[in-house]
Amino acid sequence: MKNTIAALWASIVRTFTPIIVGSVGGWFLLAGITVDDQFVPVLTLAVSGALTAVYYVAVRLLETYVTPKLGWLLGLAKTPTSYTPESPASVPAPGDPNQPAAGTPPAL
């Protein structure tokens, strides 16, 4: 349970950090631009969304190809691994030819 909560918290932090960065960045970017009042919300949303996506992708690429330490730019340097105690790799797939059939004695 503790690992599940830690992984959930890590994913939440790593999700909201780019949203906050993109929103604040969009607000700063549009602070000096004068547009018609009816377009301000749409423009702010579009710019903030684009900045959020670009920021997240850039940090993930840096984290993957440069150094995992740059994960701090997403709020936590630790990538969430899973939300369940057992990883999918440890559970055999149904019909896996590498797994013995039910009732087959183990090979010696």
Stockholm file with secondary structure:
# STOCKHOLM 1.0

chainA/1-108         MKNTIAALWASIVRTFTPIIVGSVGGWFLLAGITVDDQFVPVLTLAVSGALTAVYYVAVRLLETYVTPKLGWLLGLAKTPTSYTPESPASVPAPGDPNQPAAGTPPAL
#=GR chainA/1-108 SS CHHHHHHHHHHHHHHHHHHHHHHHHHHHHHTTCCCCGGGHHHHHHHHHHHHHHHHHHHHHHHHHHTCGGGGGGGTCSSCCCCSSSSCGGGSCCTTCTTSCCTTCCCCC
#=GC SS_cons         CHHHHHHHHHHHHHHHHHHHHHHHHHHHHHTTCCCCGGGHHHHHHHHHHHHHHHHHHHHHHHHHHTCGGGGGGGTCSSCCCCSSSSCGGGSCCTTCTTSCCTTCCCCC
//
